[in-house]
Amino acid sequence: MKIHRYGEHALLADLDDPHEVPVVRAALAALDGVTDAVAGAQTVLVVFEPGHEAAVRAVLDRGDFAAAWTGDPPRSVTIPVRYDGPDLAAVADAVGLTPDEVVDLHCRGSYVVRFCGFAPGFAYLDGLDERLHVPRRSDPRTSVPAGAVGIAGQFTGVYPRPSPGGWQLLGRTDLPLWDPAAPEPALLAPGTSVRFEAQ
């Protein structure tokens, strides 16, 4: 791991193993004096109050992130999906499977939110079966509906609100993923465990 100073009261941890991002973020977020811990694809940015840098560095240097994290266990979410997406047949053809086999592989995956970005509430879910690793569309859509479930590269995700997008769309869900009026607006946060269930 490499640690970079990021202003006067923040450090950026560049991790060797990107799969550690959720637990590192959770361990740092639980420390006294930490005001924010933001997960990236392979980094965690930790912002702290003056006088707390030594405690943050001690956790990063020790590397025992599970022991440092004393908070609640990550939440688990099951997302019901109607697998009727406009790209399902094309994805199946591209990977040499039937549409039903693509759906089965997507539902059998155990996913973890690695980080969030692109749009409020959009979570990048790691754990997609390698047989479903397909590139983004060469012609992104100008409008993807809220609830669209897609895949791109090693990730799967759900569009929380209408937006442009280039992921391959397998289906859709009615489960709300973003509610700005809720105490925690995003249903999916780094570390959340996710499963998809065909409807």
VEXVO-693926 format. One record per residue: x, y, z of N, C-alpha, C in turn; residue number from 1. Coordinates in steps of 0.02 Angstrom, whole numbers, plus 50000, padded with zeros to 5 digits. Layout:
% VEXVO-693926
X,Y,Z,X,Y,Z,X,Y,Z,NUM
...
//
This chain:
% VEXVO-693926
50042,49941,50000,50000,50000,50000,50044,50062,50000,1
50023,50112,49963,50057,50177,49964,50010,50228,49995,2
50037,50271,50037,49997,50322,50070,50021,50390,50047,3
49975,50430,50022,49991,50497,49996,49955,50550,50038,4
49991,50603,50052,49957,50660,50085,49910,50692,50036,5
49852,50712,50060,49800,50741,50017,49774,50804,50053,6
49814,50857,50051,49797,50918,50088,49820,50912,50160,7
49797,50958,50202,49821,50960,50272,49789,50907,50316,8
49727,50888,50301,49691,50843,50346,49661,50783,50310,9
49699,50755,50262,49676,50696,50227,49734,50656,50201,10
49723,50590,50196,49771,50544,50166,49736,50502,50114,11
49773,50484,50062,49746,50440,50010,49785,50374,50013,12
49749,50320,50030,49780,50254,50033,49770,50220,49966,13
49824,50204,49931,49822,50169,49867,49837,50095,49882,14
49786,50053,49878,49792,49984,49902,49822,49938,49850,15
49857,49888,49873,49885,49837,49829,49830,49791,49803,16
49781,49776,49846,49726,49732,49828,49661,49772,49827,17
49632,49784,49768,49572,49825,49764,49512,49794,49801,18
49514,49728,49813,49459,49696,49848,49456,49715,49922,19
49511,49745,49948,49512,49767,50017,49478,49835,50027,20
49461,49869,49973,49434,49937,49980,49376,49942,50029,21
49324,49900,50025,49267,49909,50071,49286,49902,50145,22
49328,49852,50162,49344,49843,50232,49392,49897,50257,23
49438,49920,50215,49482,49975,50234,49441,50038,50246,24
49395,50052,50200,49353,50111,50209,49313,50107,50274,25
49283,50049,50288,49243,50041,50348,49286,50049,50411,26
49346,50021,50411,49390,50026,50469,49410,50099,50482,27
49425,50135,50429,49445,50205,50438,49386,50249,50457,28
49328,50236,50428,49268,50276,50444,49248,50269,50517,29
49265,50213,50549,49246,50201,50618,49292,50235,50668,30
49348,50264,50646,49395,50295,50692,49370,50362,50718,31
49384,50376,50781,49369,50442,50810,49408,50495,50771,32
49375,50549,50757,49408,50604,50723,49407,50601,50647,33
49384,50545,50619,49378,50539,50546,49310,50568,50525,34
49312,50616,50480,49250,50648,50458,49223,50619,50393,35
49266,50585,50355,49243,50554,50293,49294,50502,50270,36
49269,50449,50240,49311,50398,50209,49277,50379,50143,37
49310,50394,50088,49281,50387,50022,49316,50332,49983,38
49278,50282,49962,49306,50225,49925,49312,50242,49851,39
49367,50221,49821,49377,50225,49749,49388,50155,49722,40
49406,50149,49660,49416,50082,49630,49472,50044,49666,41
49526,50079,49685,49582,50047,49719,49610,50091,49774,42
49573,50143,49793,49597,50191,49842,49544,50205,49895,43
49567,50230,49952,49522,50257,50003,49550,50325,50024,44
49509,50376,50017,49526,50443,50040,49496,50452,50110,45
49539,50467,50159,49515,50476,50228,49528,50547,50250,46
49475,50580,50272,49479,50650,50295,49470,50649,50371,47
49514,50685,50406,49513,50682,50479,49520,50752,50509,48
49499,50758,50572,49506,50820,50609,49579,50829,50630,49
49600,50892,50642,49669,50903,50665,49684,50861,50727,50
49745,50833,50728,49766,50793,50785,49752,50719,50779,51
49720,50697,50725,49702,50626,50719,49740,50589,50665,52
49789,50622,50634,49826,50589,50580,49864,50528,50606,53
49894,50532,50665,49933,50476,50691,49891,50413,50699,54
49829,50422,50723,49785,50363,50732,49767,50332,50665,55
49755,50375,50615,49739,50349,50548,49799,50312,50519,56
49858,50342,50525,49918,50309,50499,49932,50243,50536,57
49918,50241,50601,49930,50179,50639,49887,50122,50611,58
49824,50136,50595,49781,50084,50567,49806,50063,50498,59
49826,50111,50457,49851,50095,50390,49916,50056,50394,60
49961,50075,50440,50025,50041,50446,50016,49970,50473,61
49969,49962,50520,49959,49896,50551,49929,49847,50500,62
49883,49871,50459,49855,49829,50407,49802,49780,50429,63
49786,49778,50493,49734,49732,50518,49668,49769,50519,64
49639,49777,50460,49580,49821,50453,49518,49790,50485,65
49511,49725,50482,49453,49693,50512,49452,49705,50588,66
49510,49703,50620,49513,49714,50692,49499,49786,50710,67
49519,49833,50666,49509,49904,50681,49436,49925,50672,68
49399,49886,50633,49330,49904,50620,49285,49875,50674,69
49253,49918,50712,49210,49895,50767,49137,49910,50754,70
49121,49930,50694,49052,49949,50678,49008,49889,50663,71
48946,49903,50641,48900,49850,50623,48925,49814,50561,72
48906,49750,50553,48925,49714,50492,48892,49746,50432,73
48922,49738,50373,48892,49766,50313,48822,49738,50302,74
48779,49780,50274,48710,49757,50261,48709,49714,50199,75
48658,49672,50195,48647,49629,50136,48583,49651,50102,76
48584,49654,50036,48526,49676,49997,48515,49626,49941,77
48452,49605,49933,48432,49564,49875,48392,49607,49828,78
48412,49607,49765,48380,49649,49714,48340,49605,49667,79
48274,49612,49666,48233,49574,49619,48239,49604,49549,80
48248,49562,49499,48261,49586,49431,48216,49549,49381,81
48187,49587,49336,48154,49559,49277,48206,49560,49221,82
48229,49502,49202,48282,49497,49152,48253,49501,49081,83
48237,49563,49062,48209,49576,48995,48246,49633,48962,84
48309,49642,48980,48348,49699,48955,48362,49697,48880,85
48370,49755,48850,48380,49758,48777,48446,49728,48753,86
48495,49718,48799,48560,49691,48778,48569,49618,48799,87
48519,49588,48830,48527,49519,48855,48546,49471,48800,88
48510,49472,48744,48524,49425,48690,48594,49437,48660,89
48613,49501,48652,48678,49517,48623,48734,49495,48669,90
48725,49504,48735,48776,49481,48782,48782,49405,48779,91
48725,49370,48778,48727,49297,48774,48764,49274,48712,92
48750,49306,48656,48784,49288,48593,48859,49302,48598,93
48877,49359,48628,48948,49378,48632,48988,49330,48675,94
48958,49301,48727,48995,49257,48773,48982,49183,48760,95
48942,49167,48708,48930,49098,48689,48885,49060,48737,96
48837,49095,48766,48789,49064,48811,48718,49080,48788,97
48669,49046,48816,48600,49064,48803,48580,49121,48850,98
48528,49159,48835,48505,49210,48881,48489,49183,48951,99
48459,49123,48954,48444,49093,49019,48508,49078,49058,100
48560,49057,49024,48624,49043,49058,48656,49108,49083,101
48649,49162,49046,48675,49227,49069,48638,49248,49132,102
48572,49242,49132,48532,49259,49191,48553,49217,49250,103
48562,49152,49239,48581,49107,49293,48648,49127,49323,104
48698,49142,49280,48764,49162,49305,48759,49228,49343,105
48720,49274,49317,48714,49339,49351,48682,49331,49419,106
48632,49288,49425,48598,49278,49489,48639,49236,49538,107
48684,49194,49513,48724,49153,49558,48781,49191,49591,108
48797,49251,49565,48853,49289,49591,48839,49316,49661,109
48892,49319,49701,48890,49353,49766,48930,49417,49758,110
48897,49473,49763,48927,49537,49746,48940,49579,49808,111
48990,49622,49804,49006,49670,49856,49015,49738,49823,112
48986,49790,49853,48996,49858,49827,49067,49878,49841,113
49106,49889,49788,49175,49911,49796,49178,49986,49807,114
49141,50024,49766,49140,50096,49773,49079,50123,49737,115
49064,50187,49748,49007,50219,49716,49032,50278,49675,116
48995,50295,49624,49015,50351,49582,48972,50356,49520,117
48993,50397,49473,48959,50410,49410,48895,50451,49422,118
48852,50429,49467,48790,50464,49484,48774,50448,49557,119
48737,50491,49591,48718,50476,49661,48683,50409,49666,120
48708,50366,49709,48678,50301,49720,48699,50246,49673,121
48743,50262,49624,48766,50210,49578,48824,50173,49609,122
48815,50108,49620,48866,50067,49653,48898,50019,49603,123
48964,50013,49607,49002,49967,49566,49008,49901,49605,124
48975,49849,49581,48972,49786,49616,49024,49738,49587,125
49068,49714,49630,49121,49668,49611,49096,49597,49625,126
49119,49549,49585,49100,49479,49595,49067,49448,49534,127
49065,49485,49479,49035,49460,49418,49075,49402,49390,128
49042,49348,49372,49074,49290,49342,49115,49312,49281,129
49176,49287,49276,49221,49308,49221,49191,49294,49152,130
49147,49244,49148,49116,49230,49083,49070,49286,49060,131
49051,49330,49106,49007,49386,49087,49044,49452,49081,132
49110,49451,49082,49148,49512,49073,49145,49534,49000,133
49105,49583,48987,49098,49610,48919,49112,49685,48922,134
49134,49714,48866,49147,49786,48867,49083,49827,48868,135
49092,49891,48884,49037,49938,48878,49014,49940,48805,136
48953,49964,48795,48927,49973,48727,48970,50022,48689,137
48979,50010,48624,49017,50057,48583,48977,50120,48569,138
48910,50116,48576,48867,50174,48566,48824,50183,48628,139
48849,50221,48678,48811,50231,48740,48742,50261,48726,140
48695,50243,48768,48627,50270,48762,48624,50340,48793,141
48583,50382,48764,48575,50449,48792,48529,50448,48853,142
48489,50394,48859,48444,50389,48917,48435,50315,48936,143
48454,50300,48998,48443,50234,49027,48394,50243,49084,144
48342,50202,49088,48291,50212,49140,48316,50193,49209,145
48287,50224,49260,48301,50205,49329,48285,50132,49339,146
48328,50097,49376,48317,50027,49390,48348,49979,49340,147
48378,50006,49286,48409,49962,49236,48469,49928,49267,148
48475,49862,49257,48529,49822,49283,48577,49807,49226,149
48640,49825,49234,48687,49817,49180,48753,49786,49201,150
48794,49770,49151,48861,49744,49163,48909,49780,49116,151
48971,49787,49139,49024,49816,49098,49091,49797,49130,152
49134,49765,49091,49198,49742,49119,49185,49694,49176,153
49219,49705,49232,49213,49659,49288,49156,49677,49336,154
49119,49729,49320,49068,49753,49367,48996,49743,49341,155
48950,49740,49389,48879,49745,49375,48853,49802,49418,156
48796,49830,49399,48768,49886,49437,48697,49900,49415,157
48666,49946,49453,48597,49966,49440,48594,50042,49435,158
48565,50066,49381,48558,50138,49372,48505,50163,49422,159
48523,50208,49469,48476,50229,49520,48424,50279,49496,160
48439,50313,49441,48392,50363,49413,48406,50368,49338,161
48360,50397,49300,48372,50402,49228,48435,50443,49214,162
48475,50418,49167,48538,50452,49149,48564,50422,49085,163
48612,50455,49053,48647,50423,48998,48688,50364,49025,164
48705,50317,48982,48745,50261,49006,48766,50214,48950,165
48821,50179,48962,48848,50135,48910,48854,50063,48931,166
48825,50045,48988,48830,49975,49010,48781,49931,48970,167
48796,49866,48967,48753,49818,48934,48695,49802,48981,168
48634,49815,48960,48575,49809,49003,48544,49739,48999,169
48543,49705,49057,48516,49638,49061,48444,49636,49085,170
48423,49686,49123,48356,49685,49152,48341,49749,49190,171
48291,49745,49235,48272,49804,49273,48240,49783,49339,172
48244,49829,49387,48215,49818,49452,48173,49878,49472,173
48122,49866,49514,48082,49921,49541,48107,49943,49609,174
48159,49911,49635,48185,49928,49701,48217,49997,49699,175
48194,50044,49741,48225,50112,49741,48296,50108,49770,176
48343,50136,49733,48413,50136,49755,48437,50203,49780,177
48398,50256,49766,48420,50323,49786,48359,50363,49808,178
48360,50386,49870,48306,50427,49898,48337,50484,49937,179
48342,50544,49906,48376,50600,49940,48342,50621,50004,180
48279,50601,50015,48244,50620,50077,48257,50572,50134,181
48288,50514,50120,48301,50463,50171,48362,50482,50213,182
48366,50458,50276,48425,50471,50317,48489,50447,50284,183
48486,50389,50250,48541,50364,50209,48515,50360,50137,184
48527,50411,50097,48496,50413,50030,48512,50353,49985,185
48573,50327,49989,48594,50272,49945,48580,50205,49979,186
48543,50161,49945,48531,50095,49972,48595,50054,49974,187
48639,50064,49924,48701,50025,49919,48760,50070,49935,188
48799,50049,49985,48859,50086,50005,48919,50038,50001,189
48980,50064,49999,49038,50020,49997,49036,49968,50053,190
49048,49905,50034,49046,49850,50081,48980,49813,50083,191
48926,49842,50055,48861,49808,50054,48866,49744,50013,192
48837,49691,50039,48833,49627,50004,48768,49626,49964,193
48773,49605,49901,48715,49608,49856,48707,49542,49819,194
48643,49523,49812,48625,49466,49769,48569,49488,49723,195
48565,49460,49663,48511,49472,49617,48466,49411,49614,196
48401,49423,49609,48352,49369,49608,48305,49379,49548,197
48302,49329,49505,48259,49334,49446,48186,49332,49466,198
48146,49376,49435,48074,49380,49449,48035,49351,49390,199
//
